[in-house]
Amino acid sequence: SLRGSWGLHSGNGSLCLRAEVPGCVHTALLRQGLIQDPYYRFNDVVYRWISLDNWTYSRTFKTPFDVRKWQKVNLVFDGVDTVAQILLNNVTVGRTDNMFNRYSFDITSVIKEVNFVEVRFLSAISYAAEQNRSHKAYSIPPACPPPEQKGECHVNFIRKEQCSFSWDWGPSFPTQGIWKDVRIEAYNHYHLIYFSLTPFFVKSAQQWCLEIESVFDVVSSKPVAGRVTVNIPKLQTQQTFSVKLQPGEGSIVLLVNINKTSAVEAWWPNGHGKQTGYDMKTTFIMETGYQIEKFSKAYFRTVELVQEPIPGSPGLSFYFKINGRPIFLKGSNWIPADSFQDRVTYDTLRLLLKSAADANMNALRVWGGGVYEQDEFYDICDEIGIMIWQDFMFACALYPTDQNYLASVRAEVLHQVRRLKSHPSIILWSGNNENEAAISSNWFSIPCDKREVYIRDYLMLYVKNIREIVLREDRSRPFIASSPTNGLESVKEGWISQDPYDTHYGDTHFYDYNSDCWNWKVYPKTRFASEYGFQSWPSFSTIEKVSSAEDWSYISNFSLHRQHHDSGNVQMLQEVGYHFKLPQSTDPVKKFKDTIYLTQVMQAQCTKTETEFYRVSQSEIIKGEGHTMGALYWQLNDIWQAPSWASLEYGGKWKLLHYFAQNFFAPLLPVAYEDLGVLYIYGVSDLHVDQKLTLRVVVYAWSSLEPVCTLTKEGVTVKAQSAVPIYKESISDVLERCRNCTRKSCVVTFCLVGEDGLRSPTNHFFLSSLKDAVGLEKTQLSASVSQQDDTYIFVLQTTAIAPFVSLDVGSIKGRFSDNGFLMTEKKKVVVFYPWEPTSVEELEKSLTVTSLLDVV
């Protein structure tokens, strides 16, 4: 391994320092104290010089073996970011131009006992600009990001994390560095490069089988023969195969039939069953006497993407079946967890992914403008049951298709599919993010007579190249060319449909920052909602770390600088203003904190309304629309401390939206909406069996903790994996029945209760905007904290109904069992789960409790 300490110097040699590999220039400079936190205040712009320079990594190493004894020696980079010349002992052994590729350079004739290796980087910014200049035939838009993103240009000309040149939620830090492992590999005879296993269920034989693919480099001049034994003890399965490997690089595919007498437990998504995996050992014994043992986990699951006609509706369905069972996908979209990938540790990933599972999510889309995630990311998803919709790394742009570019992309796709296809969590490959829509809706104002050339490029890249490689390498899961797409209908229309946002096909992305988000009628009744969302600000404790006191106002230069989405700060206030009074405090910091709180309440409430609408739409067709089978909001995590659509702040702290997600993605949930003056309540269930339940509807006046009236409806049947109407009543009847109630003075709450402690979260329905609510009064909220084993118990008490009660313990890491709730009882117990050691004293000192009426 060549991990560890390297030398690093700037282009003119004026800066020389030690650098860790894996790593990048920015984190090396930070570690040596040569720069401040790149995320502090305006440093994303101040430190532009780092990305504009050309840096060189170098080190000397001793070869720990006798080089003469080995037929082949390779220098292998799992990831180079991005454009570099690689030299060993002053001989150029190769070049790199793709962050997502694995590079293996033959150094057999160059390696000595003591060696000097250099990786000379070229600035990604100047490389992208040069590639764009040399593409003379026609321009490939977009040239540059919008000005509010403070980004760099021509990112589509470099195979690098697309959002590293900036995005509407992220800074511009085009990194340089050796971002993954680097090592020397020496071997005789043969060497195993890739090893993957994919399960299939053979219906005719009613039997599981595993397809094992091994990719070898054979260095002997004649074929190598031998035996491969596969052993899965728990499934009483052992098989031996005779194999022959031809010289050069090639693969062997083995089909292992699982013993029929063994009961195979399938892998299921979170909330639908266990994530059983089986230990498996594969032994290669070749005539040359070299033995390779490979230990892996075998998972058994099938995936189908069902696109078929729906009775009573034009178009086609779009939903996933796992192990033959239709599954409603509940989750979010994943972006890179940091601008500097070497800071993304196993613990970072575990915390974020566990938070997704803890909020009842079963799916995430790895978005096409970031990176193909590290192996550990997919390992964790396998283990906790998070399904992955995997984009290829192309987003919101058109791309070149010259020969060099295509060759680089082909190598990238081949490598990534081989690396990732063994993971049961990955259920779909998707060619790109929004590029079908970009051409179809003409985002880049391309004149009609020039469209053909861009359509040709699109087909060349995603259909002729990416799709063909995926179909050849992986028959075990579906492929779509883009998201949003009309699926089979897009294919029929030549891969670019008239309207990729058509609700009768495929998946849709939907954003609307101007309409009232409490009105469900603005949302598309789509087959699958793969992107939608609303912005909010991260909490003050998160902002505080990267700002100074003069920044703490909603209209400070810092607040404007951090907002990378055009008019984003204004849109948030507009959305807040529909239903809440805007903060008027004369204390600027209080006003800033109140505004942050309200943006989080608004984001949570908006996303709740939209997600509940999608869940309610799963079992019905209305005017030809419906059968919605997925809700993945934008976005799960943050790349830095800034306003964004995320529900988890940078560092992992849960926003109010994430607490709401825990409820709106609950396996059993009652959902209310109003239509033409009638209140409807639906029972939504992801459970596998029908449930006989009791619906409890409790109406409160804002002015009292005593319910005005309670209605109990017993024997309500909520069907398995569906959404069914279980209650309807006109609002005027509700108000009449609950005497003394008006729309402005009362609120409706409801929950489902079953046998054996089965219980849904308590949901609520507001009959009017909260800014118009009558009878709401400022409450005295008090909290006492005590420790119980590894958790902390917060006992809250209130003197009046309190909407959107938010508990915040500053920068103490951990999460609450519930937050942002409507408090309708005198006392409520909330549990705090710490992620690092803390104490009752620390929690008491850091705690602030806010509810809606604390905003002045």
Buried (B, 14 or more C-beta within 10 A) or exposed (E): EBBEEBBBBBBEEEBEBEBBBBBBBBBBBBBEEEBBEBBBBEBBEEBBEBBBBBBBBBBEBEBEEEBEEBBBBBBBBBBBBBBBBBBBBEEEBBBBBBBBBBBBBEBEEBBEEEBEBBBBBBBBBBBBBBBBEEBEEEEBBBEBBEEBBBBBBBBBBBBBBBBBBBBBBBBBBBBBBBBBBBEBBBBBBBBBBBBBBBBBBEEEEEBBBBBBBBBBBBBBEEEBEBEBBBBBEBBEBEBEBEBEBEBEEEBBEBEBEBBEEBEBBBBBBBBBBEBBBBEBBBBBBBEEEBEBEBEBBBBBBBBBBEBEEBEEBEBBBBBBBBBEBBBBBBBBBBBBBBBBBBBBEEEBBBBBBBBBBBBBBBBBBBBBBBBBBBEBBBBBBBBBBBBBBBBBBBBBBBBBBEEEBBEBBBBBBBBBBBBBBBBBBBBBBBBBBBBBBBBBEEBBEBEEEEEEBBBEBBBBBBBBBBBBBBEEBBEBBBBBBBBBBBBBBBBEBEBBBEBBBBBBBBBBBBEBBEEBBBEBEBBBBBBBBBBBBBBBBBBBBBBBEBBEEEBBBBEBEBBEBBBBBEEBBEBBBBBBBBBBBBBEBEEBEBBBBBBBBBBBBBBBBBBBBBBBBBBBBBBBBEEEBBBBBBBBBBBBBBBBBBBBBBBBBBBBBBBBBBBBBBBBBBBBBBBBBBEEEBBBBBBBBBBEEBBEBBBBBBBBBBBEBEBBBEBEBEEBEBBEBBBBEBBEBEBEEBBEEBEEBEBBBBBBBBBBBBEEEEBBBBBBBBBBBBBEBEBBEEBEBEBEBEBEEEEBBBEBBBEBBBBBBBBBBBBBBBBBBBBBBBBBEEEBEBEBEBBEEBEEEBBBEBBBBBBBBBBE
